[in-house]
Amino acid sequence: MTVLGGIGFSAPWLLLGLLALPILWLILRAVPPAPIRRRFPGVALLLGLKDSETVSDRTPWWLLLLRMLAVAAIIIGLAGPILNPQEQQADGSGPLLIVLDGSWAGAPRWAQQSEVIDAQLTRAARANRTVGFLTLTQPEEPAFQSADVWRTRLAGLQPAPWQPSDGNITRAIEIAETLDGFDTLWFSDGLGFDGREDMLAALQDRGSVEVYQTGANVMGMAPATYEDGAITLTVKRALAGTPREVSLNAQGRDPAGNIRILATVPATFEDGAVEATAQLALPAELRARITRFDIAGQRSAGATTLVDDGLRRREVALIAGRDDREGLELLSPLHYIEQALAPSADLIDGSLADILPANPDVIVMADVATLSDAEQAPLIEWIENGGMLVRFAGPRIAASDISRDTEDPLMPVRLRAGGRSVGGAMSWGEPKSLDAFRDSSPFFGLEIPSDVVVSAQVVAQPDPTLANRVIASLSDGTPLVTRKALGQGQIVLFHVTATAEWSTLPLSGLFVQMMERLAISSSSAGIDAQDLQGTTWTPLRVMDGFGLLEDAGNLPGVDGADLAGAATGPGLQPGIYASGDRRIARNVVTAQTVLSPAKWPGDVPVRGLFVAPEKPLAGWLLSLSILLLLADVVASLALSGRLLKRSNAAAVVLLGLLYMPAPADAQDADAFALNATAEMTLAYVVTGNGAVDELSEAGLRGLSDTLFFRTSVEPANPIGVDLERDELAFFPMLYWPITPEQPRPSGDAYAKLNDYLRSGGLILFDTRDANIAGFGAASPNGRKLQELAAPLDIPPLEPLPGDHVLTRTFYLLQDFPGRHTGRDVWVESSPPDAEQIEGMPFRNLNDGVTPVVIGGNDWAAAWAVTPGGAPMVPVGRGFAGERQRELAYRFGVNLVMHVLTGNYKSDQVHVPALLDRLGQ
């Protein structure tokens, strides 16, 4: 590219044509020699006559100028002028590697970065350079392909909710060292990390390196803490600069269940400071609704901190079986419990009748033996609804007959009469220590201090269920803590007192840790790897790089020690993790995180992300030349006096001058809308694989023909849909074939897809692999389906039941084959209250249309026909194969009729009752 006067030209040699314009001017302005004058008598007869058509002896200068401008516009337009040309590495030669940090720090400016990458790909395409991508957060061997191919996949690139690890950088360096010479464009997120210098050196050994990095300061938020009745929020920034105030938003659900901003508090960075704190005091009810905090205007996982049980102080009710002994606090049955729970829970005192209406999270009973019927019934109901009852033994329980012959509803086990103590009838020689906690116990992994011993306890009766209910025992195997489930809640019994009378357990730190493991205490602040040792945590929801939460799907569980101490990455994604009743939020930025800015050597050019986009001017100049030539026609007609006589032609010319065609995008959108809505039309998702898209179109064409000949539905020819560009609301159903290489749609495309599903549309996902993987990780198509469907708002699914409305919308079916004969087809799961009613042939399932149908039978291949109507793909062999194809067509008909009629066939069960009422 040649740049002249700030404008680049892709074919600058054509500008030499401008040198011919002065010569052309002289030729057109040349006057022929004067004619020889001779007198002719007959000319006298013409005197007094006027010629209505006059011809000038020379062209006016302004008309010549108009023509010169038109020719100049054509020459310059053909030379390929470009406004804001960028002379950078993408205009060089040889392979080009685009390296992305790809972390959460780049998420706030991801759209801006994508625009710069798109501009660089445009320049690389103009220079015929192959391009490869290497993302440091998930390094993989780059595939060097045409820049135009990468432009179509650019929308699928997304930032990861973590930073490049040492292992990632090592892997990226190994990849770079295996490649031959190439130039590099490195798009940095602005944060420094270990190994950056080694990575830069490896890239510079292969060619030149150019860095793109924003000058904006990277910000993050540490997890919120609750101290002294207020929430403390800490904000961090990478660059220490001038004072700056940021707004921190607390988001949660309002009483109607909608997500909204519940509170906002400012935080101010002092001059030269890299941390700022803010205090937020909220009522307990409002504080319990908060689900996350974020920095206003910073859309990233690092600028978001999720909230777990640590912010929500649980309400714990304490009930003792006897009064304090004359004010001696250390002898109070609740003293040690209060000391263990007061820092992290709101304690409630009172009678059981007063406490239950307040619906506390936990009720602790210390040596309470007997409850009246008026107390026991509502307490059982409270536990069944999800409450936790924790009981401690004592002299009253040991002396009572509670849970002796039969198991008491509020006890986890039956108890022996009396008890066991040092020197008693059932005595030990010496106090017993605790045995190591089993891996099935919630206390597994806790370190047992050597000074924790038990000198007395109530003893559990041997029972077939006892082994499954013991969660802590003594060194001789005697149960120490037992537990059982009751409805959605649970009952836990400590077989010792809550005081130091029977054991030293209440005097140890182990007592507090055991309370934490039982989720009585809710504070997760200060939890380290040792506290979570031996536990496994299941991810419930995980964050993406933009800080948005999505369902964790089938991600594996995480070891408790890793959850507390390991860095986030593909194996430990930030989000909400659960273990039993406990919830812990794993955030990107922790209290120990230090945000350091990325620093580059002086020999590496660093550019900002603001790059004026290149604007081709050829179209404008060629359009201007056409307008000038049309103006020349009008001017020539006017000079010759023919303009008024040729009014019709002039009107056409004037209309041509005034007519401005609509933009191509608008024309395409209007044509697409008219084509899609003229008749009922089936559509398929364009995957970018030519063979698959051709088969999808042929398959829907065959299904449309079948509907036309067998039903009252008369579909038009099927249409391919580009999820990034086309409107989906025109189509009742989308057929989406899954290919391993198809790009992931952008966020806007997923928003359109979710709107489509929520407004009644149906998507038929076809993995085309005969479901050999069971939609798991064993099939590339299955893995791709999981990746593509993760951001979609899909309800719970189940294999299609035998009495689903899809089995009878037009044909009675029990099998749904395509080119393959897999039985499993997944639809929206049945409502939990759907039951078989006596006399009804089937349940009333799915009051409406299932939003998704998932299978792997390659239905499009079975439906596909040539333009002449012949089958395109063989199915099975002989008569059995043709029968299989016929069933595939019937399934397609049933599917379309289900989309168009919903639960119409399900309502037919009411017809006999209506006829009976009419007396017919």
Secondary structure, 3 states (H helix, E strand, C coil): CEEECCEEECCHHHHHHHHHHHHHHHHHHCCCCCCCCCCCHHHHHHCCCCCCCCCCCCCCHHHHHHHHHHHHHHHHHHCCEEECCCCCHHHCCCCEEEEECCCHHHHHHHHHHHHHHHHHHHHHHHCCCEEEEEECCCCCCCCCEEHHHHHHHHHHCCCCCCCCCHHHHHHHHHHHHHCCCCEEEEEECCECCCCHHHHHHHHHCCCCEEEEECCCCCEEECCCEEECCEEEEEEEECCCCCCEEEEEEEEEECCCCCEEEEEEEEEEECCCCCEEEEEECCCHHHHCCEEEEEECCCCCCCCEEECCCCCCCEEEEEEECCCCCCCCHHHCCCHHHHHHHCCCEEEEECCHHHHHHHCCCEEEEECCCCCCHHHHHHHHHHHHCCCEEEEECCHHHHHCCCCCCCCCCCCCCCECCCCEEECCCCEECCCEEECCCCCCCCCCCCCCCCCCEECEECCECCCCCHHHHEEEEECCCCEEEEEEEECCEEEEEECCCCCCCCECHHHCHHHHHHHHHCCCCCCCCCCCCCCCCCCEEEEEEEECCCCCEEECCCCCCEEHHHHHHCCCECCECCEEEEECCEEEEECCCCCCCCCCECCCCCCCCEECCCCCCCEECHHHHHHHHHHHHHHHHHHHHHHCCCCCCCHHHHHHHHHHHHCCCCCHHHHHHHHHHHHHHCCCCCEEECCCCHHHHHHHHHHHHHHHHHHHHHCCCCCCCCEEECCCCCCCCCCCEEEEECCCCCCCCCHHHHHHHHHHHHCCCEEEEECCCCCCCCCCCCCHHHHHHHHHHCCCCCCCEEECCCCCHHHCCCCCCCCCCCCCCCCCCEEECCCCCCCCCCCCCCCCCCCCCCCEEEECCCHHHHHCECCCCCECCCCCCHHHHHHHHHHHHHHHHHHHHHHHHCCCHHHHHHHHHHHHHCCC
